[in-house]
C-alpha cells in the first residue's frame, strides 16, 4: 500500500539520505583503515608501473595493453594523475612494454601489491579457429625516489643508448633519436624513456627512474630479510601468478594470493580493482 502522507514520504526520503551518508562514511572509514597499513618507507610516494608482455606474440601484447588501460582507469577513478613515459608497440596490436608514472598521495602504497604475473584466459580474437588462449604479462611497481634520498650511481656502471621513439608521444616524437635507454651494469636493471622530444629531458627522467628502481631494489632486499623467505613472499617471475582473469568459458577474476573474486570481467578492466588491492594489503601486513 502506497501512502500519500507527505510526512511519511519526507521520513522515507530522510532515511534514504541517512543510509547514503552512512554508506559513504563507512567507505571512508574503511579507506582510512587501509591507509594505516601503508606504513612502509616509500608508501606515500608517487610510483612507476612497468608492464611487459609475456611470450605469445600478439595475444600477450594485446593483454599487456589491456592491463595498462586498467591501471589508467583505476588512477582516474581514484583521483590520481598519470604520465605515460614509454611505450613499445606490438607488431600487429597491443604493446610489448610500457612505463607509466602515477602521481598522488600513497600511489605506491596502493599499487605495490600489484607486482607479479597477471594471467588471461579467453577465446583469442586473433585466432581464426576461435581457440582458447592463455596469455601472461608482468607488472612491476616501484616508488618515485624523493630528492632527499641519496642514491649513488657511478658513470662507469652505466650504459646509455639512444634510439628513435615509437608509440605514444605525438607526431614529432619519431623524427629524432630522442628516446633514451639506461642499463645499470652491476644489477642489469634497465630503464627507458621517450616521453619528451628532448633527449636531454628523457635522459633526466630515465635517471630518476633508475634511482627509483635501485631504491626499490634495496627495499625488496630488506623485505626479503625481514620475511626470511616466508611462504607468502611474492617475487616477480613467470611461474608466480598473482591474479587470473578468465573470460571463457566463464567470467571470473580471482586473486590467487587472497582468494578475492570478482565475477564481472569488464568492471575489473574498467579499473575497479580496489577489492584486490585492499585484500592484498591486509594480507601483506599479517
N, C-alpha and C positions, 0 to 999 in steps of 0.2 A: 504493500500500500504506500503510495506516494503522498507525502504531507504537503499541504500548501501553507503551513505555518511559517511565516517569514523568520521568526526567531529560531525555529528548528533548523531551517536552511542556513541561517547565519552560524549556528553552532556547528553544523556539519562542515561548513567552509573553514571555520576556525580550527576544527580538529584536523582537517586535511592539511592546512598550513603548518600546524604544530608537528604533524608526522613528517612533513617535508623538511622542516627545520631540524627535527631530531635526527633524521637520517643524515643530513648534511653535517651536523655536529658529530655524529658517530663516525662518519668517514674521516673528518678532520682529526679526531682523537686517534683513530687507527693510524693515519699517516704520521702523526706525531710520535706514536709508539714505535713505528718502523724507523723513523729518523733517529731515535735513541740507539738503534742498533748500528748506526753508521758512526762509530767512534774511531775508525781507523785513521792513520796519519794523513791520508790523502783523500778521505771520503768526501770532504766538502768541495773538492776541486772540480773544474771542468774535466772533460775526458776526450780521448780519441777512441774511435771504433774502427778497427780494420776487419774487413770481410774478404775471405778468399774462397773461390770456388774449388771444390774438390775434383777428383778425377771424374770424367764423364762428359767432357766437352760441353756442347750447347746446353744440355739438360741441367748440368750443375751450375753453369754460368747464369742461366735464367733464374735458378734458385737463389744464387748469391744476390742478384738484383732484387728479387722479391724480399729478401731479408733486409737489404739496405732501405727499401721503401718502408718496411715495417718499423724500423727504428726511427726513421724520419717522422712517420705519422705519430709514433709514441712521443717523440720530442715535442711536436706541435701540440698534442693533446695535454701534455704535462707542463706547458709553459716554458720550455727550453728553446733556445735558439740553436742553430747549427750552421756549419760551414762545410762545404764539400771540398776537400783538399786534393784528392787524387782519385782517378778512375781509369781502369784499363778495360776497354770494351772487349766483349767476346767477338769471335769472327762472324757469327751469324746472329746471335741475340745475347742479351744479358751482359754480365761483366765478369772478367777474370778476377778483379780485385777492386777495392775502393777504400778510401780513408775518409772518415767524417769526424769533425770536431763538434762535440755537444757542449754548449755553454749554459751554465746555470748552477745555482747552489745545489750541491750534493749530486751532480750529474754522475761522477764516478761512483759515489756511494750507492746509487740506484743500479747502475749498469754493470758494476764489477762482477756480478754473479752470472753475467751472460757469456763469460769466457768458456769456449768449448766448441763441440761439434754439433751442428743442427742438421737433422736428417729429414728429408722429404720423401714421401711415397705417394705417387699419383700416376694416372694414365698420361703418358707423355704427349704433349701437343706437337712434338717434333718427330713422332714415330708414326709412320703411315699405317702400321699394323695395330695401332692403338694398344700397345702393350704397357703393362705397369712398370714403372722405373723407380729406382731408389737413388736419390741424389744427396750429396753431402756438401756442406760449406762450413768453414771455420770462422769463428768470431773471436777477436782479441780486443779487450778493452783495457786501456791504461790511462793513468791520470796526467793532466797537464801539470808540468812542474812549476811551482812558484819560483819567481826570480830570486827569492831569498835563499833557495836551496842551491848549494854549490855542487855541481856535477863536473868533475874534472875529466876532460876529453883531450887527448893529445893528438896533434895533427898526424903523426906517424901511424896512428891507429885507424885512420880514415881513408876510404877510397871514395872519391866523389866523381860521379858520372853525370853528364848532361845528355838530354835526348829530346826529340820533338814530341810535344804533348799530344794526347788524343783524348777523346771523350768530352766530359763536361768542361766548360770554360769559355764559351763564346767563340765568335767567328774568327778572331785574330790569334787565338792561342796556339794554333798549329803551325804558324808560319816561321817560327824560330825555335832553336834548341833551348827552350826556356825551362823545361822540366828538369828537376834535379833528383838524383838518387844517391843516398849516402849509405855506405856499408861500414859498420864498426867491426873491424877485422878480429879483435880478440873474442867478441861474443857472437859474431856473424849476424848481428841484428841489422836489418835493412829498413830504411825509411825512404819515402819518395813523395814529392810534392809537385803539382802542376797547376796550382790554384791561380797564380798570377802570371801576367805576360813578362814580368821581370825575373830573370834568372837569379839576380841577387836577392830579391824578395822571397822567391821559392827556396833558395838555399837557407835563408834565415828561418823560415818556417820549418824546413826539414831538420835543421839543427835542434830546434825546440822539440820536435817530435822525437828525435834521437835521445835527447836528455830525458824526456818523459819515459821512453822505453827503458833506458838504463836505470832510471829511478825505480820503475815498476819491477824491473828485474831483481833489484836489491830487496824490494818489499816482498816479492814472492819467495826469495831465498829465506828471509826472516820468517815468513809464514810457514814454510816447509819445516824449518827447525822447530817452530812453535808447535805445529801439529804432529811432529815426529812421524811423518808419513802415515797419518791416520787413514783408515779405510775410506772415509768420505772425502778425502782430498781430491780436488779436480785439477788435472793438468790438461793443457792443450795437446791433443793427439787424435789421430784419425780413428783410433779404437775407443775413444772416450766420448760417447754421445751424451749430451745433457738434455736434449729435447727431441721429440719425434713429432713430426707434422704429417698426419695421414689424411689424404684427400680421397683415395679409393682403396678398398671397396666401401669404406665408411669414412665419416669425418670425425677426427679426434686429434687434438694437440695435447700431448702429455709430457710433463717434465719428469725425466727419468730419475732425478735426484730426490724429489719431494713427493712424487705421485700426484701432483696437482694436474687437473684435466680441464680442458675447455672443448666442448663438442662442436663449437662453431668455428670452423677453419678460417672463414673470411674475416670475422671480427678480430682474430689474432693478427692476421696480416694487415689489418687496418690500425694496428698499434695498441690494441687493448691487451697488454701483457702484464699489467700490474699484479695480477694474481700470482704469476710465476715469479716475478721479482720479489714480492713480499715473502712468499713461502721459502724461496731460496735464501733470502737474507735472514729469516728466522732460524733456518737450519744452520746457516753459516756460523752463527754465534753460539750454537749449542755445544 
